[in-house]
């Protein structure tokens, strides 16, 4: 018996083991519909773009003469015949100052503090007091390296002789304070400012 292979349907191959579930068929793709509003807005944008290009090309300030050359049209504003505008400001008033005449012969009284409140004696600055003259001379040398001149004064006290290193006299206390800051930067501390004692 002969079988007709030409008209027979092909057979699916047999799968061994468990049969796998067939995949679901993909949903058909539907074309996306464009809303009429979007269509109108897009068309308006395109029309506006082309109108702007045409407007820039054919500017109102340019005109074409009969011979084909471009001419510039200039607008000239002619002032109105009225001499004063409606909202014009009034003329600026003249400034009149009287204090200049009043101060020409004016006398001013100033209270000057009396010199009695100011110290009459100059100032001195003492930077050390030693039992030995050699120690006082060493400090005097350190002060001399800072560009300042000091003197060693021997004083007889109740506890014996003392050698004091003194700078001055200074007319103003501010001068003594300036020298004290200079010595502090050099490492010489403990300088005290007093009235000058001879």
VEXKE-353423 format. One record per atom (N, C-alpha, C): x, y, z; residue in one letter. Coordinates in nm, 4 decimals. Example, Ala and Ser with C-alpha at 12.3 -4.5 7.8 and 13.67 -1.06 7.14 Angstrom:
<rs>
          x          y          z   res
     1.3190    -0.5690     0.7800     A
     1.2300    -0.4500     0.7800     A
     1.3200    -0.3300     0.7800     A
     1.2850    -0.2250     0.7080     S
     1.3670    -0.1060     0.7140     S
     1.2900     0.0030     0.7870     S
</rs>
This chain:
<rs>
          x          y          z   res
     0.0831    -0.1159     0.0000     X
     0.0000     0.0000     0.0000     X
     0.0881     0.1229     0.0000     X
     0.0630     0.2113    -0.0871     X
     0.1446     0.3327    -0.1013     X
     0.0714     0.4465    -0.0375     X
     0.1461     0.5290     0.0309     X
     0.0856     0.6482     0.0931     X
     0.1208     0.7712     0.0125     X
     0.0268     0.8612     0.0084     X
     0.0465     0.9831    -0.0698     X
     0.1073     1.0885     0.0212     X
     0.2380     1.1144    -0.0001     X
     0.3063     1.2113     0.0852     X
     0.2816     1.3536     0.0391     X
     0.2428     1.3733    -0.0795     X
     0.2264     1.5089    -0.1313     X
     0.1075     1.5782    -0.0690     X
     0.0024     1.5069    -0.0450     X
    -0.1195     1.5702     0.0090     X
    -0.1295     1.5587     0.1603     X
    -0.0354     1.4923     0.2234     X
    -0.0450     1.4754     0.3691     X
     0.0120     1.5975     0.4427     X
    -0.0430     1.6263     0.5597     X
     0.0031     1.7384     0.6432     X
     0.1267     1.6955     0.7188     X
     0.2193     1.7870     0.7366     X
     0.3395     1.7482     0.8124     X
     0.3049     1.7241     0.9584     X
     0.3732     1.6285     1.0124     X
     0.3509     1.5946     1.1528     X
     0.4474     1.6720     1.2408     X
     0.3981     1.7079     1.3585     X
     0.4846     1.7762     1.4560     X
     0.5710     1.6728     1.5228     X
     0.6953     1.7081     1.5476     X
     0.7808     1.6090     1.6147     X
     0.7338     1.5880     1.7575     X
     0.7494     1.4683     1.8018     X
     0.7065     1.4360     1.9372     X
     0.8107     1.4826     2.0363     X
     0.7620     1.5385     2.1444     X
     0.8519     1.5862     2.2495     X
     0.8528     1.4857     2.3614     X
     0.9694     1.4555     2.4070     X
     0.9806     1.3600     2.5163     X
     0.9679     1.4319     2.6488     X
     0.9221     1.3614     2.7455     X
     0.9063     1.4211     2.8780     X
     0.7770     1.5007     2.8863     X
     0.7783     1.5998     2.9768     X
     0.6586     1.6793     2.9982     X
     0.6391     1.7746     2.8817     X
     0.5163     1.7940     2.8472     X
     0.4875     1.8876     2.7388     X
     0.4861     2.0288     2.7947     X
     0.5523     2.1186     2.7249     X
     0.5604     2.2578     2.7704     X
     0.4371     2.3313     2.7235     X
     0.3950     2.4257     2.8086     X
     0.2768     2.5040     2.7707     X
     0.3135     2.5974     2.6582     X
     0.2261     2.6068     2.5663     X
     0.2551     2.6926     2.4520     X
     0.2442     2.8385     2.4926     X
     0.3271     2.9240     2.4303     X
     0.3283     3.0667     2.4624     X
     0.2039     3.1303     2.4053     X
     0.1460     3.2278     2.4794     X
     0.0267     3.2941     2.4264     X
     0.0655     3.3808     2.3088     X
    -0.0226     3.3963     2.2194     X
     0.0040     3.4762     2.0996     X
     0.0066     3.6241     2.1362     X
     0.0967     3.7015     2.0729     X
     0.1087     3.8444     2.1010     X
    -0.0152     3.9173     2.0500     X
    -0.0536     4.0216     2.1272     X
    -0.1720     4.0987     2.0881     X
    -0.1409     4.1757     1.9611     X
    -0.2348     4.1904     1.8748     X
    -0.2089     4.2641     1.7510     X
    -0.1837     4.4122     1.7816     X
    -0.0925     4.4725     1.7064     X
    -0.0551     4.6119     1.7267     X
    -0.1586     4.6996     1.6583     X
    -0.2162     4.7890     1.7382     X
    -0.3154     4.8813     1.6818     X
    -0.2466     5.0140     1.6564     X
    -0.2734     5.0797     1.5488     X
    -0.2101     5.2097     1.5218     X
    -0.2577     5.3144     1.6213     X
    -0.1632     5.4038     1.6602     X
    -0.1928     5.5084     1.7592     X
    -0.2729     5.6204     1.6937     X
    -0.3823     5.6546     1.7556     X
    -0.4669     5.7595     1.7005     X
    -0.4210     5.8955     1.7523     X
    -0.4144     5.9951     1.6661     X
    -0.3755     6.1316     1.7021     X
    -0.5012     6.2105     1.7310     X
    -0.5019     6.2776     1.8485     X
    -0.6214     6.3546     1.8833     X
    -0.6314     6.4781     1.7938     X
    -0.7521     6.5226     1.7651     X
    -0.7688     6.6404     1.6787     X
    -0.7076     6.7654     1.7395     X
    -0.7085     6.7784     1.8726     X
    -0.6521     6.8967     1.9375     X
    -0.5016     6.9061     1.9124     X
    -0.4308     6.7928     1.9248     X
    -0.2869     6.7931     1.8994     X
    -0.2581     6.8256     1.7536     X
    -0.3412     6.7770     1.6664     X
    -0.3233     6.8032     1.5250     X
    -0.3389     6.9517     1.4936     X
    -0.4385     7.0162     1.5553     X
    -0.4622     7.1587     1.5316     X
    -0.3479     7.2418     1.5892     X
    -0.3025     7.2078     1.7093     X
    -0.1934     7.2831     1.7722     X
    -0.0648     7.2689     1.6911     X
    -0.0330     7.1507     1.6458     X
     0.0865     7.1310     1.5652     X
     0.0810     7.2081     1.4358     X
    -0.0370     7.2076     1.3706     X
    -0.0530     7.2830     1.2469     X
    -0.0375     7.4326     1.2708     X
    -0.0894     7.4831     1.3854     X
    -0.0773     7.6255     1.4176     X
     0.0689     7.6643     1.4409     X
     0.1450     7.5787     1.5043     X
     0.2859     7.6073     1.5290     X
     0.3630     7.6145     1.3975     X
     0.3354     7.5233     1.3059     X
     0.4041     7.5235     1.1767     X
     0.3699     7.6493     1.0979     X
     0.2412     7.6872     1.0988     X
     0.1989     7.8074     1.0271     X
     0.2638     7.9311     1.0871     X
     0.2703     7.9384     1.2209     X
     0.3320     8.0535     1.2875     X
     0.4813     8.0617     1.2551     X
     0.5474     7.9496     1.2459     X
     0.6901     7.9488     1.2140     X
     0.7148     8.0049     1.0738     X
     0.6359     7.9573     0.9763     X
     0.6540     8.0065     0.8397     X
     0.6143     8.1531     0.8262     X
     0.5148     8.1959     0.9034     X
     0.4771     8.3377     0.8992     X
     0.5893     8.4250     0.9552     X
     0.6552     8.3782     1.0618     X
     0.7659     8.4538     1.1204     X
     0.8819     8.4646     1.0215     X
     0.9097     8.3570     0.9479     X
     1.0155     8.3633     0.8463     X
     0.9800     8.4627     0.7363     X
     0.8545     8.4598     0.6927     X
     0.8115     8.5519     0.5881     X
     0.8161     8.6961     0.6377     X
     0.7806     8.7173     0.7653     X
     0.7798     8.8520     0.8227     X
     0.9214     8.9082     0.8316     X
     1.0178     8.8226     0.8690     X
     1.1565     8.8689     0.8774     X
     1.2129     8.9018     0.7391     X
     1.1692     8.8279     0.6405     X
     1.2194     8.8527     0.5053     X
     1.1603     8.9805     0.4484     X
     1.0333     9.0041     0.4693     X
     0.9648     9.1226     0.4165     X
     0.9342     9.2164     0.5321     X
     1.0372     9.2825     0.5819     X
     1.0218     9.3741     0.6957     X
     0.9454     9.4988     0.6521     X
     0.8666     9.5531     0.7449     X
     0.7865     9.6708     0.7130     X
     0.8707     9.7951     0.6926     X
     0.9933     9.7949     0.7510     X
     1.0762     9.9156     0.7398     X
     1.1489     9.9248     0.6080     X
     1.1411     9.8178     0.5245     X
     1.2078     9.8199     0.3960     X
     1.1042     9.8243     0.2838     X
     1.1333     9.8986     0.1832     X
     1.0449     9.9062     0.0680     X
     1.1291     9.8894    -0.0575     X
     1.0699     9.8328    -0.1597     X
     1.1412     9.8102    -0.2845     X
     1.0978     9.9179    -0.3830     X
     1.1950     9.9883    -0.4388     X
     1.1630    10.0944    -0.5337     X
     1.1322    10.0339    -0.6702     X
     1.0989    10.1209    -0.7634     X
     1.0606    10.0744    -0.8963     X
     1.1768    10.0113    -0.9715     X
     1.2998    10.0544    -0.9415     X
     1.4144     9.9977    -1.0140     X
     1.4698     9.8718    -0.9472     X
     1.4082     9.8272    -0.8374     X
     1.4483     9.7007    -0.7746     X
     1.5427     9.7155    -0.6580     X
     1.5876     9.8361    -0.6240     X
     1.6782     9.8547    -0.5101     X
     1.5973     9.8755    -0.3835     X
     1.6523     9.8260    -0.2740     X
     1.5825     9.8392    -0.1455     X
     1.6101     9.9758    -0.0863     X
     1.5067    10.0355    -0.0302     X
     1.5196    10.1654     0.0344     X
     1.4698    10.1521     0.1773     X
     1.5340    10.2246     0.2674     X
     1.4982    10.2227     0.4091     X
     1.3914    10.3277     0.4351     X
     1.2843    10.2899     0.5000     X
     1.1777    10.3830     0.5352     X
     1.2007    10.4263     0.6782     X
     1.2173    10.5546     0.6981     X
     1.2444    10.6087     0.8309     X
     1.1225    10.6886     0.8745     X
     1.0770    10.6574     0.9953     X
     0.9635    10.7318     1.0493     X
     1.0161    10.8486     1.1297     X
     0.9655    10.9664     1.1035     X
     1.0057    11.0871     1.1746     X
     0.8860    11.1382     1.2515     X
     0.9054    11.1555     1.3825     X
     0.7975    11.2076     1.4658     X
     0.8105    11.3588     1.4744     X
     0.7056    11.4264     1.4370     X
     0.7043    11.5723     1.4394     X
     0.6435    11.6161     1.5710     X
     0.7131    11.7012     1.6479     X
     0.6559    11.7458     1.7750     X
     0.5280    11.8252     1.7522     X
     0.4438    11.8178     1.8502     X
     0.3163    11.8891     1.8409     X
     0.3394    12.0386     1.8552     X
     0.2406    12.1149     1.8156     X
     0.2546    12.2606     1.8164     X
     0.2453    12.3192     1.9558     X
     0.1929    12.2435     2.0508     X
     0.1801    12.2999     2.1857     X
     0.3187    12.3145     2.2472     X
     0.3463    12.4263     2.3124     X
     0.4785    12.4556     2.3675     X
     0.5066    12.3769     2.4944     X
     0.4076    12.3506     2.5770     X
     0.4267    12.2789     2.7029     X
     0.3424    12.1527     2.7033     X
     0.4028    12.0398     2.7379     X
     0.3203    11.9199     2.7516     X
     0.2298    11.9313     2.8730     X
     0.1321    11.8440     2.8749     X
     0.0324    11.8517     2.9829     X
     0.0936    11.8227     3.1194     X
     0.1837    11.7259     3.1253     X
     0.2409    11.6838     3.2542     X
     0.3778    11.7453     3.2796     X
     0.4045    11.8654     3.2315     X
     0.5350    11.9288     3.2494     X
     0.5534    11.9720     3.3944     X
     0.6782    11.9621     3.4433     X
     0.7100    12.0023     3.5801     X
     0.7259    12.1537     3.5868     X
     0.6969    12.2128     3.7008     X
     0.7179    12.3574     3.7148     X
     0.8665    12.3882     3.7160     X
     0.9054    12.5124     3.6903     X
     1.0484    12.5470     3.6903     X
     1.1083    12.5281     3.8286     X
     1.2377    12.4976     3.8291     X
     1.3089    12.4724     3.9545     X
     1.3190    12.6013     4.0351     X
     1.2814    12.5974     4.1624     X
     1.2873    12.7208     4.2428     X
     1.4322    12.7575     4.2748     X
     1.4554    12.8839     4.2944     X
     1.5886    12.9319     4.3297     X
     1.6135    12.9066     4.4775     X
     1.7313    12.8542     4.5056     X
     1.7648    12.8231     4.6442     X
     1.8189    12.9478     4.7122     X
     1.7638    12.9751     4.8264     X
     1.8086    13.0912     4.9037     X
     1.8569    13.0415     5.0390     X
     1.9861    13.0625     5.0658     X
     2.0454    13.0198     5.1919     X
     2.0830    13.1450     5.2714     X
     2.0449    13.1438     5.3951     X
     2.0744    13.2591     5.4799     X
     2.1885    13.2325     5.5771     X
     2.2264    13.1053     5.5944     X
     2.3295    13.0768     5.6951     X
     2.4652    13.1337     5.6554     X
     2.4916    13.1499     5.5253     X
     2.6209    13.2056     5.4850     X
     2.6367    13.3489     5.5352     X
     2.5295    13.4262     5.5252     X
     2.5371    13.5647     5.5725     X
     2.5428    13.5693     5.7251     X
     2.4727    13.4761     5.7906     X
     2.4696    13.4754     5.9368     X
     2.6042    13.4348     5.9962     X
     2.6771    13.3451     5.9282     X
     2.8031    13.2946     5.9833     X
     2.9241    13.3815     5.9500     X
     2.9065    13.4837     5.8672     X
     3.0207    13.5676     5.8320     X
     3.0790    13.6391     5.9540     X
     2.9957    13.6910     6.0402     X
     3.0414    13.7661     6.1574     X
     3.0124    13.6923     6.2879     X
     2.9872    13.5613     6.2802     X
     2.9536    13.4830     6.3988     X
     3.0812    13.4428     6.4723     X
     3.0789    13.4505     6.6028     X
     3.1929    13.4095     6.6854     X
     3.1566    13.2809     6.7583     X
     3.2494    13.1868     6.7540     X
     3.2272    13.0566     6.8166     X
     3.3162    13.0459     6.9385     X
     3.2563    13.0097     7.0508     X
     3.3330    12.9930     7.1751     X
     3.3578    12.8448     7.1980     X
     3.4846    12.8118     7.2244     X
     3.5247    12.6730     7.2458     X
     3.5852    12.6610     7.3837     X
     3.5413    12.5615     7.4584     X
     3.5965    12.5370     7.5916     X
     3.7219    12.4514     7.5776     X
     3.8354    12.5077     7.6158     X
     3.9623    12.4360     7.6117     X
     3.9936    12.3897     7.7532     X
     4.0200    12.2595     7.7725     X
     4.0512    12.2135     7.9083     X
     4.1794    12.2778     7.9596     X
     4.1790    12.3044     8.0870     X
     4.2961    12.3683     8.1477     X
     4.4115    12.2697     8.1571     X
     4.5316    12.3248     8.1533     X
     4.6504    12.2403     8.1588     X
     4.6751    12.1843     8.2976     X
     4.5966    12.2280     8.3941     X
     4.6150    12.1767     8.5304     X
     4.5800    12.0291     8.5381     X
     4.4883    11.9813     8.4475     X
     4.4499    11.8405     8.4498     X
     4.5553    11.7517     8.3862     X
     4.6441    11.8089     8.3084     X
     4.7468    11.7306     8.2414     X
     4.8688    11.7154     8.3322     X
     4.9378    11.6004     8.3234     X
     5.0560    11.5818     8.4088     X
     5.1676    11.6768     8.3671     X
     5.2324    11.7356     8.4674     X
     5.3407    11.8299     8.4400     X
     5.4750    11.7594     8.4324     X
     5.4851    11.6383     8.4878     X
     5.6122    11.5661     8.4877     X
     5.6150    11.4654     8.3731     X
     5.7302    11.4442     8.3122     X
     5.7400    11.3431     8.2062     X
     5.7356    11.2020     8.2650     X
     5.7296    11.1045     8.1740     X
     5.7165    10.9641     8.2149     X
     5.8507    10.8923     8.2014     X
     5.8612    10.7819     8.2780     X
     5.9758    10.6936     8.2683     X
     5.9250    10.5498     8.2660     X
     6.0092    10.4605     8.2149     X
     5.9720    10.3195     8.2093     X
     6.0834    10.2381     8.2722     X
     6.0474    10.1607     8.3733     X
     6.1444    10.0756     8.4428     X
     6.1229     9.9326     8.3972     X
     6.2309     9.8698     8.3484     X
     6.2205     9.7342     8.2936     X
     6.2888     9.6293     8.3806     X
     6.3531     9.6685     8.4884     X
     6.4142     9.5691     8.5748     X
     6.4817     9.6332     8.6943     X
     6.4945     9.5546     8.8015     X
     6.5624     9.5989     8.9226     X
     6.6432     9.4793     8.9741     X
     6.7770     9.4973     8.9865     X
     6.8655     9.3854     9.0184     X
     6.9551     9.4204     9.1372     X
     7.0037     9.3146     9.2026     X
     7.0980     9.3323     9.3123     X
     7.2403     9.3545     9.2606     X
     7.2703     9.2993     9.1423     X
     7.4051     9.3115     9.0870     X
     7.4031     9.4057     8.9674     X
     7.5087     9.4838     8.9566     X
     7.5209     9.5770     8.8448     X
     7.5392     9.5024     8.7128     X
     7.6017     9.3844     8.7143     X
     7.6271     9.3085     8.5917     X
     7.4958     9.2618     8.5283     X
     7.3977     9.2230     8.6127     X
     7.2677     9.1806     8.5596     X
     7.1951     9.2981     8.4931     X
     7.2043     9.4159     8.5557     X
     7.1403     9.5344     8.4994     X
     7.2070     9.5733     8.3673     X
     7.3379     9.5576     8.3586     X
     7.4086     9.5911     8.2347     X
     7.3720     9.4940     8.1214     X
     7.3483     9.3672     8.1570     X
     7.3060     9.2706     8.0554     X
     7.1704     9.3100     7.9958     X
     7.0751     9.3487     8.0793     X
     6.9436     9.3904     8.0309     X
     6.9549     9.5181     7.9490     X
     7.0435     9.6078     7.9910     X
     7.0641     9.7313     7.9151     X
     7.1150     9.6988     7.7744     X
     7.2020     9.5972     7.7621     X
     7.2542     9.5577     7.6313     X
     7.1437     9.4976     7.5435     X
     7.0556     9.4171     7.6038     X
     6.9442     9.3584     7.5278     X
     6.8535     9.4688     7.4742     X
     6.8278     9.5689     7.5560     X
     6.7426     9.6813     7.5146     X
     6.8113     9.7614     7.4039     X
     6.9441     9.7750     7.4130     X
     7.0171     9.8490     7.3108     X
     7.0079     9.7808     7.1741     X
     7.0007     9.6460     7.1727     X
     6.9860     9.5735     7.0460     X
     6.8512     9.6016     6.9791     X
     6.7542     9.6505     7.0541     X
     6.6234     9.6856     6.9970     X
     6.6198     9.8311     6.9508     X
     6.7318     9.9014     6.9592     X
     6.7389    10.0400     6.9132     X
     6.6934    10.1405     7.0168     X
     6.6854    10.1002     7.1435     X
     6.6415    10.1893     7.2501     X
     6.7565    10.2121     7.3470     X
     6.7554    10.3292     7.4088     X
     6.8632    10.3643     7.5023     X
     6.8110    10.3590     7.6453     X
     6.8774    10.2801     7.7288     X
     6.8396    10.2664     7.8694     X
     6.9564    10.3112     7.9564     X
     6.9264    10.3371     8.0806     X
     7.0304    10.3742     8.1770     X
     7.0117    10.2923     8.3044     X
     7.1240    10.2654     8.3726     X
     7.1212    10.1896     8.4981     X
     7.1369    10.2889     8.6109     X
     7.0401    10.2881     8.7021     X
     7.0410    10.3827     8.8136     X
     7.0552    10.3027     8.9439     X
     7.1524    10.3449     9.0268     X
     7.1733    10.2789     9.1561     X
     7.0878    10.3489     9.2603     X
     7.0076    10.2701     9.3337     X
     6.9165    10.3255     9.4351     X
     6.9472    10.2568     9.5675     X
     6.9617    10.3411     9.6734     X
     6.9833    10.2871     9.8076     X
     6.8474    10.2703     9.8743     X
     6.8102    10.1452     9.8985     X
     6.6827    10.1170     9.9640     X
     6.7027    10.0673    10.1048     X
     6.5915    10.0382    10.1731     X
     6.5989     9.9895    10.3116     X
     6.6602     9.8505    10.3181     X
     6.6502     9.7732    10.2081     X
     6.7049     9.6380    10.2066     X
     6.8415     9.6310    10.1380     X
     6.8981     9.7458    10.1020     X
     7.0307     9.7467    10.0384     X
     7.0268     9.8203     9.9051     X
     7.1326     9.8010     9.8279     X
     7.1444     9.8689     9.6988     X
     7.0730     9.7891     9.5893     X
     7.0061     9.8652     9.5002     X
     6.9368     9.8070     9.3850     X
     6.9823     9.8790     9.2595     X
     6.9927     9.8034     9.1499     X
     7.0301     9.8607     9.0207     X
     6.9084     9.8511     8.9273     X
     6.8513     9.9665     8.8959     X
     6.7290     9.9725     8.8157     X
     6.7623    10.0126     8.6718     X
     6.6989     9.9417     8.5773     X
     6.7147     9.9718     8.4346     X
     6.5952    10.0571     8.3925     X
     6.6244    10.1831     8.3515     X
     6.5186    10.2814     8.3265     X
     6.5352    10.3386     8.1861     X
     6.4221    10.3610     8.1195     X
     6.4180    10.4279     7.9888     X
     6.3400    10.5574     8.0047     X
     6.3798    10.6590     7.9336     X
     6.3074    10.7858     7.9380     X
     6.4026    10.9019     7.9568     X
     6.3506    11.0185     7.9811     X
     6.2097    11.0519     8.0041     X
     6.1297    11.0626     7.8739     X
     5.9974    11.0393     7.8849     X
     5.9023    11.0510     7.7751     X
     5.8087    11.1672     7.8032     X
     5.7841    11.2485     7.7015     X
     5.6891    11.3587     7.7180     X
     5.5454    11.3092     7.7262     X
     5.5162    11.2007     7.6532     X
     5.3800    11.1459     7.6507     X
     5.3843    10.9981     7.6867     X
     5.2797    10.9534     7.7528     X
     5.2722    10.8139     7.7948     X
     5.2644    10.7201     7.6746     X
     5.2062    10.7680     7.5663     X
     5.1927    10.6848     7.4471     X
     5.3295    10.6467     7.3902     X
     5.4268    10.7360     7.4005     X
     5.5615    10.7047     7.3525     X
     5.6231    10.5920     7.4339     X
     5.6015    10.5965     7.5656     X
     5.6545    10.4908     7.6519     X
     5.5862    10.3578     7.6229     X
     5.4559    10.3602     7.5971     X
     5.3846    10.2362     7.5673     X
     5.4314    10.1760     7.4339     X
     5.4642    10.2609     7.3363     X
     5.5141    10.2109     7.2086     X
     5.6474    10.1381     7.2288     X
     5.7386    10.1952     7.3121     X
     5.8665    10.1286     7.3386     X
     5.8461    10.0006     7.4191     X
     5.7465     9.9998     7.5078     X
     5.7204     9.8780     7.5853     X
     5.6750     9.7648     7.4927     X
     5.5915     9.7954     7.3919     X
     5.5497     9.6922     7.2965     X
     5.6689     9.6409     7.2156     X
     5.7610     9.7287     7.1811     X
     5.8810     9.6867     7.1083     X
     5.9626     9.5891     7.1916     X
     5.9777     9.6183     7.3206     X
     6.0542     9.5292     7.4085     X
     5.9803     9.3980     7.4340     X
     5.8488     9.4017     7.4401     X
     5.7733     9.2773     7.4601     X
     5.7914     9.1830     7.3417     X
     5.7990     9.2378     7.2192     X
     5.8225     9.1530     7.1023     X
     5.9623     9.0901     7.1075     X
     6.0568     9.1563     7.1778     X
     6.1931     9.1031     7.1917     X
     6.2060     9.0092     7.3108     X
     6.0974     8.9899     7.3854     X
     6.1008     8.8990     7.5004     X
     6.1300     8.9661     7.6318     X
     6.1346     9.0989     7.6367     X
     6.1566     9.1724     7.7618     X
     6.0201     9.2129     7.8151     X
     5.9770     9.1478     7.9214     X
     5.8445     9.1734     7.9790     X
     5.8590     9.2351     8.1173     X
     5.7501     9.2872     8.1682     X
     5.7486     9.3421     8.3048     X
     5.7886     9.4873     8.3130     X
     5.7949     9.5592     8.2015     X
     5.8294     9.7007     8.2077     X
     5.7091     9.7802     8.2587     X
     5.7349     9.8731     8.3502     X
     5.6293     9.9518     8.4129     X
     5.6545    10.1005     8.3875     X
     5.5454    10.1756     8.3639     X
     5.5543    10.3171     8.3299     X
     5.5095    10.3978     8.4505     X
     5.5960    10.4946     8.4901     X
     5.5662    10.5839     8.6017     X
     5.6031    10.7278     8.5643     X
     5.5714    10.8163     8.6571     X
     5.6208    10.9546     8.6391     X
     5.7710    10.9553     8.6631     X
     5.8359    11.0483     8.5963     X
     5.9806    11.0561     8.6042     X
     6.0252    11.0972     8.7458     X
     6.1238    11.0224     8.7952     X
     6.1818    11.0539     8.9267     X
     6.3314    11.0715     8.9079     X
     6.3805    11.1858     8.9513     X
     6.5243    11.2122     8.9355     X
     6.6034    11.1528     9.0487     X
</rs>
